[in-house]
Amino acid sequence: MNLQLTGHHLEITPALRDYVTSKLARISNHFDHVIDVKVTMSVEKLAQKVEATLHVPGNDLHAECQGENMYSAIDMLTDKLDRQVVKHKEKNTDHHKMNGAVKHQNVQ
């Protein structure tokens, strides 16, 4: 998974970079096929804003969050992305039961 961090009116410190990578590791535990992630952090007056776009095969997942501090915004963002990745993964799985279905049983 390639990670691209961008700061808008904000310098990305090594602590922020480590925090984002540790939180996004949870997403890669659920779904291994994440191609790359683009994260943009910005500060607008009192609002700390984080946006992220995940590129997965067949789809792009986007989420954004605002919080009172950057760490809480990152937490909310990873929760949103985690739910989206699990939903995307469930859509792509094959829901047809091959061995247990009546259609595929041997007739004597």
N, C-alpha and C positions, 0 to 999 in steps of 0.2 A: 504494500500500500504506500503510494507516494503521498506525502503531506506537504502542502504549500500554505504557509502562514503569511498573512499580510496585515499590516497595521495601518489604520487611517487615523491620523492625528494621535498616534500612539506608538511608542517604541516597544517592540516585543522583547521582553526580557527572557533569559534562559529559564527562569522559574515558570513563566507563563507557557513557554514552549514545552517544557517537561510536563506540565499539568494537562495541556491539551493532548499530547501524545499518550499519556497514561489513560485519559478518559476515552480516547478514540480506540484504544486497544480493546475495550469491551465490545465495541461494534465488530471488530475483526474476529472476536471469539464467536459471535453469532453467525457471521457470514464471511467466508474466506475470499470471495470473489470481488472485493472492493478494489477498483483499479486505482483511483486517486481521490484525494480529498483536498478541497480548497477552502480555507478558513480565513475570514476577514474579520478583524476586530477593530471597532471604532469607538470613539468617545465624542458624544455630541452634548454639550453642556453638562447636565448631571446624569445622562443616560449612558450606560455602558452597553454596547450592542455587539453581538457576535452573529455572524452568518456563516453557513457552511453548505457546500455542495459536494455530494458524494457521486462519483461516477461508478455505476455498477453495470454489468453487461445487460443491455436492453433498456436501461432507464437511468435518469439522473434524479437524485433525491436532494431536495433543498429544504433548509430550515433556518429560522432566525429567531433570536431571543434578545430581550433587553432585561437588564437587571440593575440592582443598585451598586453591585461591584462586579468585576469581570469574572471572578471565580464562580459566583452563583449563576451568571449568564451562561458560562461554559457548561455547568452542571445541567441546567435546563435544556440546553442545546443538545447535549449528548443523550438525554432522555428522549427527546423528540426524534432524533436520528435513529436511536435504537428501536423505537416503536415502528418507524418507517421501514427500517431494514428487515425486521421480523415480518412485517406485513408483505413486503416485496418477496421475501423468501417463501412465505406460505402461498403466494399467488403462483410462483414458478414451480412448485412441487407438483408431482403427478398425483392426483387424487383418485385415480381409478385403481381399484383393487384387482390385480391380475389373478392371483391364485384363489382368493376366497369368493369371487363373484360367481353367481349362478351361471352366467353366460360362458364361463371358461371351464366348467366342470365336465368331466367325461360322462357321456350318456351311454348306458348299456342296453 
